[in-house]
Amino acid sequence: MMYEKFMDMEETSRFYFYGWRCISCGTIVDSTILANKVYKDRQKENKRRRLKKAC
């Protein structure tokens, strides 16, 4: 993994962020991506719990 600065796709914008890019596959990971993954994982776990209680 390499730590990189990523720029917005629009040339008029000055938005940028820092994240990690995998040298082998090109996957990008930053704090927002990780937060969304954790949130989705929690939603899935809560859904499993509700289904388990209903049965």
Backbone bond lengths (Angstrom), bond angles and torsions (degrees), N, CA, C in turn:
res aa  C-N    CA-C-N  psi(-1)  N-CA   C-N-CA  omega(-1)  CA-C   N-CA-C  phi
1 M - - - 1.446 - - 1.535 108.59 -
2 M 1.327 113.76 141.32 1.467 120.54 177.17 1.522 108.88 -121.61
3 Y 1.312 117.04 138.14 1.451 122.26 176.65 1.524 107.65 -84.19
4 E 1.351 117.50 125.75 1.460 121.32 -175.36 1.517 111.88 -135.39
5 K 1.321 115.22 161.93 1.456 122.82 172.23 1.533 106.58 -101.05
6 F 1.322 116.56 125.66 1.453 121.83 -179.45 1.526 109.53 -108.84
7 M 1.327 116.38 137.87 1.459 122.26 -179.26 1.522 109.97 -104.19
8 D 1.345 115.44 153.58 1.454 121.52 175.32 1.532 109.11 -64.44
9 M 1.316 116.98 150.34 1.463 121.31 -177.79 1.530 112.16 -69.54
10 E 1.328 118.37 -26.73 1.455 121.32 179.16 1.522 109.30 -82.17
11 E 1.310 115.95 129.58 1.460 119.39 -177.52 1.521 112.38 -70.04
12 T 1.349 117.65 -22.98 1.460 120.56 -177.97 1.525 111.47 -77.29
13 S 1.306 117.31 -20.49 1.460 121.59 -177.34 1.525 110.55 -88.04
14 R 1.313 115.24 146.96 1.466 120.62 177.27 1.519 110.59 -105.72
15 F 1.328 117.00 20.28 1.458 121.42 -177.99 1.519 110.37 -75.96
16 Y 1.317 115.82 134.51 1.459 120.25 174.92 1.524 108.38 -149.25
17 F 1.329 115.59 161.61 1.459 120.86 176.84 1.516 108.58 -147.76
18 Y 1.308 115.21 162.61 1.459 120.85 177.84 1.513 109.55 -107.82
19 G 1.304 116.32 143.26 1.450 120.82 178.95 1.518 110.13 -162.10
20 W 1.314 114.23 -175.64 1.462 121.58 -179.14 1.516 109.21 -108.82
21 R 1.334 117.16 136.97 1.460 122.61 176.10 1.523 108.16 -121.17
22 C 1.345 115.47 130.46 1.456 120.50 176.90 1.523 109.27 -73.16
23 I 1.298 116.29 129.28 1.462 121.27 -179.32 1.532 110.97 -68.35
24 S 1.314 117.41 -32.13 1.469 121.11 -176.88 1.520 113.23 -78.57
25 C 1.350 116.64 -49.80 1.474 118.82 -172.34 1.520 113.97 -111.53
26 G 1.338 119.09 -13.80 1.453 121.59 178.07 1.523 115.15 87.24
27 T 1.324 117.71 4.56 1.455 121.00 178.57 1.528 110.12 -61.34
28 I 1.345 115.83 135.76 1.458 121.31 179.11 1.519 108.92 -108.04
29 V 1.329 116.70 133.64 1.460 122.40 178.71 1.526 108.10 -131.82
30 D 1.331 115.63 130.35 1.461 120.90 173.38 1.521 108.40 -139.37
31 S 1.316 117.54 -176.69 1.470 120.89 -175.49 1.529 112.27 -64.14
32 T 1.323 118.40 -35.97 1.469 121.05 179.20 1.520 110.90 -68.49
33 I 1.298 117.84 -42.24 1.468 121.83 178.95 1.523 109.52 -62.60
34 L 1.326 117.18 -44.61 1.463 120.41 179.58 1.529 111.51 -64.18
35 A 1.329 117.50 -41.88 1.471 120.84 179.37 1.527 110.92 -62.62
36 N 1.322 117.32 -41.99 1.466 120.56 178.51 1.522 111.40 -65.58
37 K 1.317 117.62 -38.06 1.465 120.79 178.70 1.527 110.31 -64.23
38 V 1.321 117.00 -44.37 1.469 120.88 178.91 1.527 109.60 -62.05
39 Y 1.320 117.74 -43.87 1.461 122.43 -179.89 1.527 110.71 -60.44
40 K 1.331 117.41 -46.36 1.467 121.38 179.76 1.522 111.24 -64.85
41 D 1.331 117.01 -39.97 1.461 120.55 178.31 1.525 111.05 -62.60
42 R 1.334 116.84 -39.29 1.467 120.87 177.98 1.519 111.13 -65.88
43 Q 1.328 116.82 -39.95 1.463 120.35 178.22 1.521 110.81 -61.91
44 K 1.328 116.74 -43.25 1.462 120.85 179.18 1.525 110.83 -62.67
45 E 1.336 116.47 -42.44 1.463 120.93 -179.91 1.531 110.66 -64.54
46 N 1.327 117.61 -42.93 1.465 120.61 177.72 1.522 111.55 -62.80
47 K 1.313 117.02 -38.29 1.472 121.12 178.65 1.530 109.84 -64.99
48 R 1.314 117.21 -41.91 1.471 121.09 178.14 1.529 110.65 -61.51
49 R 1.333 116.22 -42.38 1.464 120.62 179.83 1.531 110.87 -62.88
50 R 1.324 117.04 -43.06 1.461 120.47 179.90 1.522 110.70 -64.24
51 L 1.315 117.51 -41.42 1.452 121.14 -179.82 1.532 110.36 -66.88
52 K 1.324 116.24 -38.70 1.453 121.08 179.73 1.537 110.58 -64.90
53 K 1.330 117.92 -41.26 1.464 122.24 178.56 1.519 111.33 -67.87
54 A 1.314 117.95 -31.93 1.467 121.21 -177.76 1.526 112.04 -73.11
55 C 1.301 116.76 -25.08 1.480 120.01 -175.97 1.498 113.07 -83.78
